[in-house]
Amino acid sequence: MIELPFARAEYQQRLGKIRAEMARRGIELLIVNDVANQHYITGYDGWSFYTPQVVLVPIEDAEPVWIGRAMDAAGGLLTAWMKPENVVGFPEDHVQRADRHPMDWIAAWIVAKGWGNRPIGIELEAYYFSPKAHARLVAGLPNAKWHDADLLVNWIRAVKSAPEIAYLRKASKLAEAAVARAYEVIAPGVRECDAIASIQAAQIAGSPDFAGDITALPPTILGGENASAPHIMWSDRRFGKDETIALELAGVCRRYAAGLARTMQLGKTPIRVADTAKAVIEGMDAVLDTVRPGMTAEEVEAAWREVIARHGLKKESRIGYSIGVAYPPDWGEHTISLRPGDKTVLQPGNVLHSILGMWMDGWGIEISETILVTETGNETLTKFPRDIHVKA
């Protein structure tokens, strides 16, 4: 068995919080479709979510059940903390067949377990849970009473334990290594794809003491006019002389992600870039001055907005979000957002990726920090110079 990332007591504490929320909502069985939530509850870790898989959490004090493809049940025995009978594989003859669906089998299993007529909570917004999967599951459980359980687990995840924070600290070191590598390899004439290859090596092997994982979002390096859009992918394009390059990178340790965005300049820094960077860095200072227990997410964003308004700038999109355990295609937890209207009160153990991207007409810059809310204020887990890195 692969060493669990956490002690069994940690998983039991998580289950206790989840079941308390289930009881409050009148849910007696929770069907977890979000892959990150499945890992959070069970420790299961495998690239098997391209076929349907679920984790079932009954309200009674019993171990959760992982159900996925039969060949991947072996991975469950290696990575999940539950007893073997709580790792269940659906038959191979249900994989990608037009005449049957894995959810048919999973629904029948739930009925056979005696859970088919319960009030059932289900995550409907999970990335790898298709409309057909939901329809077949509902059809197979005609006596269930359904409840929308989106974000039930996510909100519990929003407050990190000390062992989770320890992984985030390690992930932050990998993020720093990735940005440092980017600064080393990016130069005029270098292909974007070659720079990405070197950056990914740093993300995975950037520490001699622990392994890096694949990042839930791919590394983003945006040069020239590509930097005016935040999520353009790399190509074999070569970096040009006098380009401003926005970097949005991350480190991941045991699936815990820390983001780190920085900006570098090839050649002389244009005045407009220098002025915008000054405003953004001042805005980050305002964010860090505001983040502490008792403040709301929207108050943090307002502090940033006040600063950039003095510089004649405006940003419509949010400036941050809760971050933690993550699987592709996203490392955000879909809970706290630093934006107007989010009245979530920050508390110790929240971890936020505050990303202050300014995407202008034909260019852009990015600066971010992964921020831990502490008992008395905050700590930036990523520690790296914020000034634009100029490479002549």
KOLMARPA-705392 format. One record per residue: x, y, z of N, C-alpha, C in turn. Coordinates in steps of 0.2 Angstrom, whole numbers, plus 5000, padded with zeros to 4 digits. Layout:
REM residues N
XYZXYZXYZ
...
//
This chain:
REM residues 392
500449945000500050005000500450065000
500350114996500650174996500550215002
501050255005500950285011500350345010
499950345015499350395015499650465016
499350515012499650575014499450605020
498950575024498750595030498550535035
498650555041498450495046497650485045
497450425047496750405047496350445051
496650475056496250515061496050585057
496450605052496250665048495650655044
495650595041495050575037494450565041
494550545047493950535051493650605053
494150655054493850715056493550745050
493750735044493450765038492750735038
492750675038492050635038491550665043
491850675049491350705054491050765052
491450815049491250875047490750865041
490850825037490450815031489750785033
489850735038489150705040488750755044
489050805048488750855052488350895047
488650915041488350955036487750915033
487850855031487350805029486750805033
486850795039486350795044485950865044
486250915044485950985044485450985038
485750965032485350965026484850915025
484850865029484350805029484550755023
485250745022485550705018485750635021
485550575019485750515022486250475018
486350495011486950475007487150525003
487850535003488150584999488450554993
488350574987488650544981489150594979
489850584979490350634978490650614971
490550664966490850664959491450704958
491550754962492150794961492750754963
493250744958493850704959494250724965
494350794966494750824971494350804978
493750804978493350794984493450714986
493450674981493550604982494150584985
494650624982495350614985495350634992
495050694994495050725000494750675005
494250645003493850595008494250535009
494450505003494750435003495450425003
495850475000496550464998496650434992
496150414988496250374982496550424977
497050404973497350444969497550404962
497250414957497350384951497050424945
497350414939497050444933496550404930
496050394933495450344931494850384930
494850444931494150484931493950494924
494250474919493950474912493450424911
493350384916492750344916492350354923
491750344923491350364929491650334936
491750374941491850354947491550394953
491350364958491050404963491350384970
491250424975491350404982490650414986
490450364989489850364993489950375000
489650425003489750435011489050425014
488950375018488250365021488250405027
487750425030487650465036487850425042
487850365042488050325048488750315049
489050305054489750305056490050235052
490150245046490450185042490950215037
491350175035491850205030491550215023
491850265020491550285013491750225008
491350235003491450174997491650214991
492250194988492450214982492250164976
491950184971491650144966491950174959
492350134955492550154949492750094945
493050104939493250044935493549994938
493349924936493649864940494449864940
494749884934495449884934495749934938
495449984940495650044944495550024952
495149974953495049954960495749944963
496149914959496849894962497149954965
497050014961497350074963497050094970
496450084970496050104977496350064983
496550004981496849964987497549984989
497850014984498550044985498550114988
498050154987498050224989497450244994
496950214994496350234999496450205005
496150235011496250215017495750165020
495250155016494650105018494850035018
494449995021494549925020494449895013
494649845011494649825004493949815001
493449795005492749785003492449855002
492749905004492449975002492750004996
493149964992493449984986493149934981
492649964977492249924973492349944965
492449894961492549904954491949884950
491649924945491149904941491449864935
491049814932491349764927491549804921
492049774918492349804912491849804906
491349764906490849764901490349824901
490449864906490149924907490549994904
491149974902491550034900491450054893
491150114892491050144885490750094881
490150084883489650034879489050074878
488750074872488150104870487550084873
487550014875486949984878486949974885
487450004889487450004896487850064898
487850074905488250134907488450114914
489050134916489250124923488750144929
488450194927487950224932487350174933
487150134928486650084929486950034934
487550014934487849964939487849994946
488150054946488250094952487550104956
487050124952486350124955486150064958
486250004954486049944957486349924963
487049944963487449924969487149964975
486950024974486650064980486050034982
485650014977484949984979485149914983
485549874981485749814984485949824991
486349884992486549904999486049925004
485449935001484849965005484850035006
485250075001485250145002484850174996
484450134992484050164987483550214988
483250204994482650254995482850305000
483450325001483650375005483650445002
483650495006483750565004484450565002
484650574995485350574993485550644990
486150664993486450724990486950704985
486950744980487350734974487750794972
488350794970488650844967488550854959
488150904957487950904950488450944946
488950984949489351034945490051004944
490150934945490850914945491050904937
491650914936491950914929491750854925
491850794929491850734925491250694926
490650724928490050694929489550724923
489450674919489050704913488350704914
487950734909487250734910486950664909
487250624905486950554904487150514910
487650524913487850484919487350504925
487150564925486650584930485950554929
485750564922485150534920485050454922
485650424920485550344921485550334929
485950374933485950364940485250374943
484950424941484250444943483750394941
483850364935483350314933483450254937
484050234939484150174943483950184950
483850244952483650254959482950294960
482450254957481850294957481550314964
481750284969481450294976481850344980
482350364977482750414981482450484980
482650524986482450594986483050634985
483150674980483750704978483850774981
484450784983484650854985485250874982
485250934980485850964977486450974982
486950944982487550944987488150974984
488051014979488651054976489051094982
489651084982490051124986490051104994
489651054995489551035003490251025005
490650975001491350955003491851015002
491751054997492151104995492251155001
491651175004491751225009492051195015
492051135017492351105022493151105021
493351095014494051095012494351165013
493851215013494151285013494551305019
494451265024494851275030495351225031
496051235030496551185030496851165037
496951105037497251075043498051095043
498351085049499151095049499451045044
499250985043499650945039499450965031
498850985030498751015023499251075022
499251115027499651175026500451155025
500651105028501351085027501451065019
500951025016501051015009501051075005
500651125007500551185003501251225004
501551215009502251255010502751215005
502651155004503151115000502951134992
502251134991502051154984502351224983
502351274987502551334986503351334984
503751294987504451294985504451264978
504051224976504051204969503851254964
503351294966503151354962503751404962
504051414967504651464967505151434962
505351364962505751334958505551344951
504951344949504651344942504751414940
504651464944504751534941505451554940
505851524945506651534944506851504938
506651444936506851414930506551454924
505951474924505751524919506251574918
506451614923506851664922507551644919
507751584920508351564918508351544910
507751514908507751484901507451534896
507051574898506651624893507151674891
507151684885507651734881507451734874
507551794871507451804864507651744860
507251714855507451664851507251594854
507151594860506951524863506251504862
506151444860505451424859505051424865
504351434865503951434871503951364873
503851314869503851244871504451214874
505051244872505651224876505651254883
505451314883505451344890504951304895
504351284892503851254896504151184898
504451144894504751084895505251094901
505651144901506151154907505751174913
505251214913504851234918504451174922
504151134917503851074920504351024924
504951024921505450984925505551004932
505551074933505651104939505051094944
504451094941503851084944503851014947
504050964944504050894946504650874950
505250904949505850884952506250944955
505850994957506151054960506451054967
506350994970506550984977506950914978
507450914981507750844982507450804988
506950844991506650814997505950784996
505650804991504950774990504850784982
504350744980504150744973503650794971
503650824966503150874963502650824959
501950854959501450814955501250854949
500950824944500650864939500150924941
500250974938499851034940499151034937
498651054941497951044938497851094932
498151144932498151194926498851184923
498951184917499651184914499951244915
500651244915501051314915500851354909
500751424911500551474906501151524906
501451534900501851584899501651624893
501451694894501151734889501651784887
501851784881502351834878502051874873
502251934873501951984867501251994868
500851994862500152004862499751954865
500051894866499751834869499551854876
499951894879499851914886499251954887
498951974882498252014883497751964884
497851894884497351844886497651804891
497251784896497551754902497651674901
497351644896497351574896497551544889
497951574885498251554879498751504880
498851444877499351394878499951404873
500451374875501151384872501151344865
501651364861501751344854502451334853
502651334847503351334845503551404843
503151454845503351524844503951544848
504351584845505051604848504851674852
505151674858505151744861505451794858
505151854857505551904854505851954858
506251994855506652044858506152104861
506252124867505852174870505152154872
505052094873504352064875504252064883
503652084884503452074891503052004892
503251964897503051904897502751884904
502051864904501751854910501751774911
501951754918502051684920501551674925
501151624924500651594929500851524930
501251504935501451444936501251414943
501451354945501251324951501651274953
501651254959501951194962501451154965
501451084965500951044968501350984972
501150974978501450914982500850884985
500850814983500350774986499650804984
499550824978498950854975498750924978
499150954982499051014985499451074981
499051124978499351164973499451234977
500051264975500151334976500351374970
499951424969500051464963500551524964
500951534958501351594959501451624952
501251684951501251724945501751774945
502151784940502651844940502651864933
503051924932503151954925503851964924
504051944918504751964916504752004910
505352044909505352084903506052074899
505952054893506552044889506752114886
507352144887507552204885507252264890
507252324887507052384891506252374892
506152394899505452394901505052454898
504552444895504152504892503852544898
503752604898503452644903502752624906
502352604901501652584902501752514907
502152474905502252414909502552424916
503052474916503252494923502752524927
502352564924501852604928501352554931
501152504926500552464928500852414934
501452394933501752344938501752384945
501952444945501952484951501252484954
500752494950500052494953499852424956
500052374952499852304954500252284960
500852304961501252284967500952324973
500852384972500452424977499852394979
499452364974498852334975498952274979
499452234978499552174982499752184989
500152244990500252264997499552275001
499152314997498452325000498052265002
498152214997497752144998498052115005
498752115005499052085011498952125017
498852185017498652225023497952215025
497552185021496852175022496652105024
497052055022496851985023497051975030
496451955034496551935041495851905043
495851865048495251835051494751895052
494051885050493551925051493451975046
493851985041493752025035493351985030
493052015026492651975021493051975014
492851925010493251925003493151984999
492552015000492452074996492752134998
492952135005493352195008494052185005
494352125004494952125002495052144995
494552124990494552154984494452224983
494052254988493952324988494552364989
495052334994495652374995496052374989
496052324985496452314979496152374974
495452374973495152414968495252484970
495352504976495452574978496152594976
496652554976497352564974497352574967
497152524963497152534956496752594953
496252604956495852664954496252734954
496652734959497052794960497552804954
497752744951498152744945497852744939
497152754939496752754933496652684929
496652634933496652564931495952534933
495752484930495152454932495152374930
494952334934494952264933494252234935
493952194930493252174931493252104934
493752064933493751994935493951994942
493751934946493951924953494751924953
494951934959495751944961495951884965
495551834966495851774970495251724972
495551674974495051614976495351564981
494951524984495251474988495551424984
496151394987496551344983496751294988
496851234985497051174990497251114986
496851064988496950994984496651004977
496950984972496650994965496850944960
496450934956496550884950496350924944
496550914938496350944932495650944931
495350994928495651054925495751114928
495651114935495651174939495951164946
496351214948496551214955496151254960
495651294958495251334962494751284966
494551304972494051264976493351284975
493151334971492551354969492151374975
492451404980492151434986492251504987
492751524991492951594992493151624985
492851684983493151724978493251794980
493851824979493951894981493651934975
493051954976492651994972492052034975
491852084972491252114975490652064976
490352074982489752034983489851964987
490551944987490651884991490851904998
490351895002490351915009490651855014
490951805011491251755015491751785020
491751775026492151795032492751755032
493351785031493951745031494051715038
494351655039494551625045495251595045
495551585050496151545050496151485047
496651465042496651405039496451415032
496051465030495951485023496551495019
496651465013497251485009496951515002
497151565000496951604994497551614989
497351604983497851624978497551694975
497951744977497751814975498151824968
497751824963498151834956497951904953
498351954953498252014950498452024943
498051994939498252004932497952064929
498352094925498052154921498152134913
497652124910497752104903497452164899
497952194895497852254892497852244884
497752294881497752294873498452274870
498552204869499152184866499652164871
499552174877500052154882499752144889
500152114893499852104900500352084905
500252094911500652074917500252034922
500651994926500351954931500751954937
500451954943500851954950500351914954
500551864958500151824962500451804968
500151784974500351754980499851704982
500151654985499751604989499751624996
499151644999499151675005498751635010
499051615016498751585022498451635026
497851625028497551665033497751635040
498051675044498351645051497851675056
498051655063497651685068497551755069
498151785067498151865068498251905062
498351865056498351905050498451855044
499051865041499151815035499951805034
500051755030500751735028500751715021
501151745017501251725010501651665010
501351605008501751545007502251545002
502051574996502551594991502951654992
503651644992504051704994504551714988
504451764984504851774978504751844977
505351884974505251954973504651964968
504352024969503752034965503952084959
504452114960504652164954504752124948
504552164942504652134935505452114935
505552054932506152024931506452044924
506952094924507152114918507752074916
507752054909508252014907508452044900
509052084900509252124895509452074889
//
